[in-house]
């Protein structure tokens, strides 16, 4: 909660240095800025609510952050003294805001933002309105990377410290300018997901409390001419995930090795920060193979990277087998698996953004430098680091040849995500440390259930 006390500094007397401790938290008042009533030196009570974080005061604009117990949105307040230790606070609810968004036709579309001063990142004070403005201002850059794709929304109704959920079905009240397409999931279920065709659609998603956008690796057809287009990925996302003991610098080392392997496969990778400790590498491909085939190609690429740096990189699905290495998450190539879009914010302290970068810059960047407040200026002043993305699209055939070679050499299928149905050739879905029988004693397809062989003792 952020309350702005729009008062002149002199209302509290001449400026002076002072400090107030509200429930053990220091409150600073700085010379030339303003000062508190001399008697206000103990607990601060605001309309019956306790002060939960420091009170910052500035001339002409008085800001109070983190007031526990006050609910709703406010943008103005009046204050008076009930006693040397009490403030009387009256707040006014902030009106809905609107964001003006350009449309593909060159017009302007207004998107309503309710509760615009709801704080999404408490430590940074970043509000819902600020996030909506961030998405609008990215505009074309965001659409180049995520536009035209079915989208899963990661939503936080009360900010990043509260409840979160993934929304695949479009939220209620979908505007007429937001398109949907029907997606098929591993279970065989089918239902619509929204598509971001214009920036107003993404801003509306923020209105529905979206923080992170998760696009599918397919482009939604604009007509019914290609009913199978949603089953053929046109980009591969390779997630380099540092395990405990490893960090961003290690993930960048793995990314450069991956780049070498991709080049040998006739492919071009484009790196971005994950918004946390990892690196994502996107690879544009021609959409001629369905999800399972593409996943096999990604496994072959991941294994090739692992061969070159086994102490740095792993393809082990079970965490207990990964060690202190970078996990190449090959299952991100599965149907219904998505990762944060380029330029998407992440629900982490600091309001980080998953930021596209060039290969030349990757080794020198710090993920924390890319935030909701810093990225718009970077996008406005720097060239698109992925400007050659569309022209780099290439066939995935070499990667598929590597998969066939590995199968011929006896390398097995790898584990699928736990919510997938049993898949052909999949190893048992049993944690290795708990596995008591050989693989062939389990039901095929990885269910984890044993065949009926009571005469066979478990492995020692």
C-alpha positions as CSV (number, residue, x, y, z in Angstrom):
1,X,0.0,0.0,0.0
2,X,1.4,3.4,-0.9
3,X,-0.2,6.6,0.6
4,X,0.7,10.0,-0.7
5,X,0.3,12.8,1.9
6,X,0.2,15.8,-0.3
7,X,1.2,18.4,2.3
8,X,3.6,21.3,2.4
9,X,6.7,20.6,4.4
10,X,6.3,23.7,6.5
11,X,3.1,22.3,8.0
12,X,5.2,20.3,10.3
13,X,7.4,23.2,11.3
14,X,11.0,24.1,10.2
15,X,13.1,21.5,8.7
16,X,15.4,19.6,10.9
17,X,17.1,16.2,11.2
18,X,15.1,13.8,13.2
19,X,14.4,10.1,13.5
20,X,11.3,8.2,14.6
21,X,11.2,4.5,15.5
22,X,7.9,3.0,14.6
23,X,7.7,-0.5,16.0
24,X,11.5,-0.8,15.8
25,X,11.9,0.6,12.3
26,X,13.8,3.7,11.6
27,X,12.1,6.7,10.0
28,X,14.4,9.2,8.5
29,X,13.7,12.9,8.1
30,X,16.4,14.8,6.2
31,X,17.5,18.5,6.5
32,X,15.8,20.6,3.9
33,X,13.1,18.0,3.3
34,X,10.7,18.3,6.2
35,X,10.3,17.3,9.8
36,X,8.0,15.6,12.1
37,X,6.2,17.1,15.1
38,X,8.8,17.1,17.8
39,X,6.6,15.0,20.1
40,X,6.1,12.2,17.5
41,X,8.9,9.9,18.7
42,X,7.2,6.6,19.5
43,X,4.6,4.3,18.0
44,X,2.8,5.7,15.0
45,X,-0.9,4.8,14.7
46,X,-2.6,5.5,11.4
47,X,-6.3,5.1,11.3
48,X,-6.0,2.2,13.6
49,X,-3.4,0.5,11.4
50,X,0.2,-0.2,12.5
51,X,3.1,1.2,10.5
52,X,4.9,-1.7,9.0
53,X,7.8,-0.1,7.2
54,X,9.7,3.2,7.2
55,X,8.0,6.5,6.6
56,X,9.7,8.7,4.1
57,X,9.0,12.4,4.0
58,X,9.8,14.9,1.3
59,X,9.0,18.5,0.7
60,X,5.6,18.9,-0.9
61,X,5.0,15.2,-1.2
62,X,4.7,13.0,1.8
63,X,4.9,9.3,1.1
64,X,4.0,6.5,3.6
65,X,4.8,3.0,2.5
66,X,3.7,-0.4,3.8
67,X,0.8,0.4,6.0
68,X,-0.6,-2.8,7.3
69,X,-4.4,-3.1,7.9
70,X,-5.4,-0.5,5.3
71,X,-7.1,-2.1,2.4
72,X,-8.0,-0.7,-1.0
73,X,-6.3,1.9,-3.2
74,X,-5.6,5.5,-2.2
75,X,-4.0,8.5,-3.8
76,X,-4.5,11.3,-1.4
77,X,-4.8,11.9,2.3
78,X,-5.2,14.6,4.9
79,X,-3.4,14.3,8.2
80,X,-3.8,15.9,11.6
81,X,-2.4,15.4,15.1
82,X,-4.6,13.6,17.6
83,X,-1.8,13.4,20.2
84,X,1.9,13.5,20.2
85,X,1.9,9.9,19.2
86,X,-1.0,9.6,16.9
87,X,-1.8,10.7,13.3
88,X,-5.3,11.1,12.1
89,X,-5.5,9.8,8.5
90,X,-8.3,10.2,6.0
91,X,-7.7,8.5,2.6
92,X,-9.5,8.8,-0.7
93,X,-9.8,5.9,-3.2
94,X,-7.8,6.4,-6.4
95,X,-10.0,6.4,-9.5
96,X,-9.5,3.9,-12.3
97,X,-6.9,4.8,-14.8
98,X,-6.7,4.3,-18.5
99,X,-3.7,3.4,-20.8
100,X,-3.8,4.6,-24.4
101,X,-2.4,1.9,-26.7
102,X,-1.6,2.1,-30.4
103,X,-3.4,-0.4,-32.6
104,X,-2.2,-2.2,-35.7
105,X,-4.4,0.1,-37.7
106,X,-2.7,3.2,-36.4
107,X,-5.5,4.2,-34.1
108,X,-5.6,4.4,-30.3
109,X,-7.3,2.0,-27.9
110,X,-8.0,2.9,-24.3
111,X,-7.6,0.1,-21.7
112,X,-9.1,0.6,-18.3
113,X,-6.8,-0.2,-15.3
114,X,-8.7,-0.7,-12.0
115,X,-6.9,-0.3,-8.7
116,X,-4.0,1.4,-10.5
117,X,-2.0,2.0,-7.4
118,X,-2.1,-1.6,-6.1
119,X,1.5,-2.4,-5.3
120,X,2.7,-5.5,-7.1
121,X,6.4,-5.4,-5.9
122,X,6.2,-4.1,-2.3
123,X,9.9,-3.5,-1.8
124,X,10.1,-1.4,-5.0
125,X,6.7,0.2,-4.7
126,X,5.9,-0.7,-8.4
127,X,2.2,-0.5,-9.0
128,X,-0.3,-2.1,-11.4
129,X,-0.4,1.1,-13.4
130,X,3.3,1.3,-13.6
131,X,3.4,-2.3,-14.9
132,X,0.7,-1.6,-17.5
133,X,2.6,1.5,-18.7
134,X,5.8,-0.6,-18.9
135,X,4.1,-3.1,-21.2
136,X,2.5,-0.4,-23.3
137,X,5.8,1.4,-23.7
138,X,7.7,-1.7,-24.8
139,X,5.1,-2.0,-27.6
140,X,6.6,-3.3,-30.8
141,X,9.6,-4.9,-29.0
142,X,7.3,-7.1,-26.9
143,X,5.1,-8.0,-29.9
144,X,8.1,-9.0,-32.0
145,X,9.0,-11.6,-29.4
146,X,5.5,-12.7,-28.1
147,X,2.9,-11.5,-30.5
148,X,0.7,-13.9,-32.4
149,X,1.3,-16.7,-30.0
150,X,-1.1,-18.5,-27.6
151,X,-0.4,-17.2,-24.1
152,X,-0.5,-18.6,-20.6
153,X,-0.8,-15.9,-18.0
154,X,0.9,-16.0,-14.6
155,X,-1.4,-13.9,-12.4
156,X,-1.0,-12.3,-9.0
157,X,-4.2,-10.7,-7.7
158,X,-2.5,-9.0,-4.7
159,X,1.1,-8.7,-5.9
160,X,4.1,-11.0,-5.9
161,X,4.0,-11.9,-2.2
162,X,0.4,-13.1,-2.5
163,X,-1.5,-15.8,-4.2
164,X,-0.5,-16.8,-7.8
165,X,-1.9,-19.0,-10.4
166,X,-1.5,-19.9,-14.1
167,X,-4.4,-18.9,-16.3
168,X,-4.7,-20.9,-19.5
169,X,-8.3,-20.3,-20.1
170,X,-8.8,-16.6,-20.9
171,X,-10.0,-14.5,-18.0
172,X,-13.6,-13.5,-17.9
173,X,-14.6,-10.3,-19.7
174,X,-12.3,-10.8,-22.7
175,X,-12.5,-7.7,-24.9
176,X,-13.6,-8.0,-28.5
177,X,-10.1,-7.1,-29.8
178,X,-8.4,-10.1,-28.1
179,X,-8.3,-13.2,-30.2
180,X,-8.4,-16.8,-28.9
181,X,-7.3,-20.1,-30.4
182,X,-8.1,-23.6,-29.2
183,X,-5.1,-25.5,-27.9
184,X,-4.7,-29.2,-27.4
185,X,-3.0,-30.4,-24.2
186,X,-1.1,-33.6,-23.4
187,X,-4.1,-35.1,-21.7
188,X,-6.2,-34.6,-24.9
189,X,-8.2,-31.8,-23.4
190,X,-8.8,-28.8,-25.6
191,X,-9.8,-25.2,-24.7
192,X,-9.1,-21.7,-25.9
193,X,-6.1,-19.5,-25.0
194,X,-5.8,-15.8,-25.7
195,X,-3.4,-14.5,-28.4
196,X,-1.6,-11.2,-28.0
197,X,-2.0,-9.6,-31.5
198,X,-1.7,-6.0,-30.3
199,X,-0.2,-4.3,-27.2
200,X,-3.6,-3.5,-25.8
201,X,-4.2,-7.2,-25.3
202,X,-1.1,-7.5,-23.2
203,X,-2.1,-4.3,-21.2
204,X,-5.5,-5.9,-20.6
205,X,-3.8,-9.0,-19.3
206,X,-2.0,-6.7,-16.8
207,X,-5.4,-5.3,-15.8
208,X,-6.3,-8.9,-15.0
209,X,-3.3,-9.0,-12.7
210,X,-0.8,-10.7,-15.1
211,X,2.9,-10.2,-14.2
212,X,4.6,-12.9,-16.3
213,X,3.6,-13.8,-19.9
214,X,4.3,-17.4,-21.0
215,X,3.8,-17.8,-24.8
216,X,3.6,-21.1,-26.6
217,X,6.4,-21.9,-29.2
218,X,3.9,-21.8,-32.0
219,X,2.4,-19.0,-34.1
220,X,-1.4,-19.0,-34.1
221,X,-2.8,-19.0,-37.7
222,X,-4.9,-16.0,-38.6
223,X,-7.4,-18.2,-40.5
224,X,-8.6,-21.8,-40.6
225,X,-6.3,-22.5,-43.6
226,X,-3.8,-24.3,-41.5
227,X,-5.6,-26.2,-38.7
228,X,-2.5,-28.1,-37.7
229,X,-0.3,-25.0,-37.3
230,X,-0.7,-25.1,-33.6
231,X,1.0,-28.5,-33.4
232,X,4.2,-27.5,-35.1
233,X,6.7,-25.4,-33.1
234,X,8.4,-22.6,-35.0
235,X,10.9,-21.9,-32.3
236,X,12.8,-23.9,-29.7
237,X,13.5,-22.6,-26.2
238,X,16.4,-24.1,-24.4
239,X,16.4,-23.4,-20.6
240,X,19.8,-23.5,-18.9
241,X,19.0,-23.8,-15.3
242,X,21.7,-23.5,-12.7
243,X,21.5,-26.0,-9.9
244,X,22.5,-25.1,-6.3
245,X,26.1,-24.1,-6.2
246,X,26.0,-22.7,-9.7
247,X,25.0,-19.2,-10.9
248,X,24.5,-16.9,-13.9
249,X,28.2,-16.9,-14.9
250,X,28.1,-20.7,-15.1
251,X,24.9,-20.6,-17.2
252,X,26.6,-18.2,-19.6
253,X,29.5,-20.6,-20.0
254,X,27.0,-23.3,-20.9
255,X,25.2,-21.0,-23.3
256,X,28.4,-20.4,-25.3
257,X,28.9,-24.1,-25.6
258,X,25.3,-24.5,-26.7
259,X,25.9,-21.8,-29.3
260,X,28.7,-23.9,-30.8
261,X,26.6,-27.0,-31.0
262,X,23.7,-25.1,-32.5
263,X,26.0,-23.7,-35.2
264,X,27.1,-27.2,-36.1
265,X,23.5,-28.2,-36.4
266,X,22.9,-25.3,-38.8
267,X,20.9,-23.4,-36.3
268,X,21.2,-19.9,-34.7
269,X,20.6,-19.3,-31.1
270,X,19.5,-16.0,-29.5
271,X,20.2,-15.6,-25.7
272,X,18.2,-13.8,-23.0
273,X,18.4,-13.6,-19.3
274,X,15.8,-15.7,-17.6
275,X,15.1,-12.9,-15.1
276,X,16.6,-15.0,-12.4
277,X,19.9,-16.9,-12.4
278,X,19.6,-18.8,-15.7
279,X,19.9,-18.2,-19.4
280,X,17.3,-19.0,-22.1
281,X,18.4,-19.6,-25.7
282,X,15.7,-19.3,-28.4
283,X,16.2,-21.0,-31.8
284,X,13.9,-20.1,-34.7
285,X,13.1,-23.2,-36.7
286,X,10.8,-24.1,-39.7
287,X,7.5,-25.4,-38.4
288,X,7.6,-28.8,-40.1
289,X,7.8,-31.2,-37.0
290,X,5.4,-31.8,-34.2
291,X,6.2,-31.4,-30.5
292,X,7.5,-34.9,-29.7
293,X,9.9,-34.8,-32.6
294,X,11.2,-31.3,-31.7
295,X,11.7,-32.5,-28.1
296,X,13.8,-35.4,-29.4
297,X,16.0,-33.0,-31.3
298,X,16.4,-30.8,-28.3
299,X,17.5,-33.9,-26.2
300,X,20.1,-34.7,-28.9
301,X,21.4,-31.1,-28.8
302,X,21.5,-31.2,-24.9
303,X,23.4,-34.5,-24.9
304,X,25.9,-33.0,-27.3
305,X,26.6,-30.1,-25.0
306,X,26.8,-32.5,-22.0
307,X,29.4,-34.6,-23.8
308,X,31.6,-31.5,-24.2
309,X,31.4,-30.3,-20.6
310,X,30.1,-33.1,-18.4
311,X,31.3,-31.4,-15.2
312,X,29.3,-28.2,-16.1
313,X,26.2,-29.5,-17.9
314,X,23.7,-32.3,-17.2
315,X,20.5,-33.7,-18.8
316,X,19.6,-35.6,-15.7
317,X,15.8,-35.2,-15.0
318,X,16.0,-36.2,-11.3
319,X,17.4,-33.4,-9.1
320,X,19.3,-35.9,-7.0
321,X,21.4,-36.8,-10.0
322,X,22.2,-33.3,-11.3
323,X,24.8,-32.2,-8.8
324,X,26.3,-28.7,-9.0
325,X,25.8,-28.4,-12.8
326,X,23.6,-26.5,-15.3
327,X,20.5,-28.5,-16.1
328,X,19.5,-28.3,-19.8
329,X,15.7,-28.6,-19.4
330,X,14.8,-30.5,-22.5
331,X,11.2,-30.9,-21.4
332,X,10.6,-27.2,-22.1
333,X,10.2,-28.5,-25.7
334,X,7.1,-30.5,-24.7
335,X,3.6,-29.5,-25.6
336,X,2.1,-27.1,-23.1
337,X,5.5,-26.2,-21.6
338,X,6.3,-22.5,-21.7
339,X,8.8,-20.1,-20.2
340,X,8.8,-16.4,-19.6
341,X,8.6,-14.3,-22.7
342,X,11.3,-12.0,-23.8
343,X,10.7,-8.6,-22.1
344,X,8.4,-10.2,-19.6
345,X,8.7,-9.2,-15.9
346,X,9.3,-11.9,-13.3
347,X,7.6,-12.1,-9.9
348,X,10.8,-11.7,-7.9
349,X,12.3,-9.0,-5.7
350,X,13.7,-6.1,-7.8
351,X,11.1,-6.5,-10.5
352,X,13.5,-8.2,-13.0
353,X,12.8,-8.6,-16.6
354,X,13.8,-11.5,-18.9
355,X,15.9,-9.5,-21.3
356,X,17.1,-10.4,-24.8
357,X,20.9,-9.6,-25.3
358,X,23.5,-10.2,-27.9
359,X,26.1,-12.9,-27.6
360,X,28.8,-10.3,-27.3
361,X,27.0,-8.8,-24.3
362,X,25.9,-11.9,-22.6
363,X,29.1,-12.6,-20.6
364,X,29.2,-9.0,-19.2
365,X,25.6,-8.4,-18.2
366,X,24.1,-8.7,-14.8
367,X,20.4,-9.9,-14.7
368,X,19.6,-7.5,-11.9
369,X,20.3,-4.6,-14.3
370,X,17.2,-5.4,-16.3
371,X,14.1,-4.3,-14.4
372,X,10.6,-2.9,-15.0
373,X,12.1,0.6,-14.4
374,X,15.3,0.3,-16.5
375,X,14.3,-1.8,-19.5
376,X,12.1,0.8,-21.3
377,X,15.0,3.3,-21.7
378,X,17.3,0.5,-22.9
379,X,14.8,-0.7,-25.5
380,X,14.3,2.9,-26.7
381,X,18.0,3.7,-27.0
382,X,19.6,0.4,-28.1
383,X,19.3,-1.6,-31.3
384,X,17.2,-4.8,-31.1
385,X,19.6,-7.5,-30.0
386,X,17.6,-10.1,-31.8
387,X,17.1,-8.1,-35.0
388,X,18.1,-11.1,-37.2
389,X,15.7,-13.5,-35.6
390,X,13.2,-13.9,-38.4
391,X,15.9,-14.3,-41.1
392,X,17.7,-17.0,-39.0
393,X,14.9,-19.6,-39.2
394,X,16.3,-22.9,-40.3
395,X,15.4,-26.6,-40.6
396,X,15.8,-28.8,-37.5
397,X,16.9,-31.8,-39.6
398,X,20.5,-32.1,-38.3
399,X,19.3,-32.3,-34.7
400,X,16.9,-35.0,-35.6
401,X,19.7,-37.0,-37.3
402,X,21.7,-36.7,-34.1
403,X,18.7,-38.1,-32.2
404,X,18.5,-41.1,-34.5
405,X,22.2,-41.7,-34.2
406,X,21.9,-41.7,-30.4
407,X,19.0,-44.1,-30.4
408,X,21.0,-46.4,-32.7
409,X,23.9,-46.2,-30.2
410,X,21.6,-47.4,-27.5
411,X,20.8,-44.1,-25.7
412,X,17.2,-44.3,-24.3
413,X,14.2,-42.0,-24.2
414,X,14.4,-39.5,-21.3
415,X,11.7,-38.9,-18.6
416,X,8.7,-36.7,-19.4
417,X,7.1,-34.2,-17.0
418,X,5.0,-35.9,-14.3
419,X,1.7,-34.6,-15.6
420,X,2.2,-36.3,-19.0
421,X,0.5,-39.6,-19.8
422,X,2.7,-42.6,-20.0
423,X,4.8,-42.2,-23.1
424,X,6.4,-44.9,-25.4
425,X,9.9,-45.9,-24.3
426,X,9.9,-43.7,-21.2
427,X,11.9,-44.9,-18.3
428,X,10.2,-45.6,-15.0
429,X,8.9,-42.5,-13.1
430,X,10.6,-43.6,-10.0
431,X,13.2,-41.5,-8.1
432,X,16.5,-43.3,-8.7
433,X,17.4,-43.5,-5.0
434,X,14.1,-45.3,-4.4
435,X,14.2,-47.6,-7.4
436,X,14.5,-51.2,-6.1
437,X,14.2,-53.1,-9.4
438,X,15.8,-53.0,-12.8
439,X,14.1,-50.7,-15.4
440,X,12.7,-53.6,-17.4
441,X,10.8,-54.9,-14.3
442,X,8.6,-51.8,-14.4
443,X,5.5,-51.4,-16.5
444,X,6.5,-49.8,-19.9
445,X,5.7,-46.1,-20.2
446,X,7.2,-44.9,-16.9
447,X,4.2,-45.3,-14.6
448,X,6.4,-46.5,-11.8
449,X,4.3,-49.6,-11.2
450,X,6.0,-53.0,-11.2
451,X,5.2,-55.9,-13.4
452,X,3.9,-59.1,-11.7
453,X,7.2,-60.9,-11.0
454,X,6.9,-61.9,-7.3
455,X,9.6,-64.6,-7.8
456,X,12.2,-62.0,-8.5
457,X,13.9,-60.4,-5.5
458,X,14.5,-56.6,-5.6
459,X,17.9,-55.3,-6.6
460,X,20.4,-55.1,-3.8
